[in-house]
Amino acid sequence: MLFSPYPKTRREELFDRENELKEIEDAVRRGERLILLLGLRRLGKSSLLNVALSELPNPSIKVDVRKTYSEFSSVNRYVIGKMLLSAMGAKRKLLEEAKIFLKRVRGISISGFRVEITSKEFSITELLEALNDYGENAGRVVIAFDEAQYLRFGGATRYDGILAYAVDNLENLTFILTGSEVGLLFDFLKFNDPEAPLFGRYHHDVVLNRFSPDMSAEFLRKGFEEASFPVTEREIDDAVRELDGIPGWLALYGYIRATRNLGHNEAINEVLREAKSMIQTELSRLFAYSPRYRVILKGIALGYSKWKDIKDYLTLKLGYINDSNFSKLLENLVKSGYVEKEGGEYKIPDPVLQRIFREL
């Protein structure tokens, strides 16, 4: 259903993402080697990626790097290798066809449909080379890293260097990287740093934007029609104003109303409650690192948009901070996607988060 709060896997579950889906499919068909799928949180990047991988004729592997980092507190080569091999093992046809190539990779063993890392000799690069050889017969192999900015926690493993090698030499592989923390993703990839491995490498960017007001309203109408749940146009218009084109919040609002039989105001308040819980979990580590982040976000949510005004608000609440340290904190929030800078002013782009941060 359109209002499902979980990542989508089928085209019919998507809404108004046909152009972006075609853009990904065309880029893979052209043989692009590095595709970036970008956008704010809760715009549907993971759903779009899932549908694209399910519809592409190419064999594909996906790793959720944020989940991997959360589970193992690391994304070293053994962890990522384990996730890649596990994803392959879940696709029996892919594994069966690729076995002959995987057997040459040192440090792994294959038994039936089970593939495991068995020694320290294991190499991510060798695994990619084997998949590239397999891709020569299969047409192309697509490897997706969801929330790829977490690859920066690779420790001794330099994933930017591995990607650079693959982009330059492994012509039968396409990498799709998603990132909601766009600034951190580009910090990791360093396309503009002459000293970095990926400097100057071509990448095809697919950017997801929020729904327009008309599109948001149509999404809600279709979702409620699908759920056979009656709502008024006034309620739809009000929900669009409150949630401002963020598909994740719109879907959560519709799901809560349709499944719990709540009224409009109750559902909006429930979305805010759920969102507050999610945000506190997402930001707990950031707030633990520095309580100043919480105050900066609150200041911006309250309408302080200029650098000096935000710094003055922070100083009033928590005391003196020098310009350099304040700028670094503000820049980190921009890179994490919680704050946007436009025309010399800072704002919180997600209206639900803005309302929550105002109340922090």
Order of alpha helices (4+ residues) and beta strands (2+ residues): alpha-beta-alpha-beta-alpha-alpha-alpha-beta-beta-alpha-beta-alpha-beta-alpha-beta-alpha-alpha-alpha-alpha-alpha-alpha-alpha-beta-beta-alpha
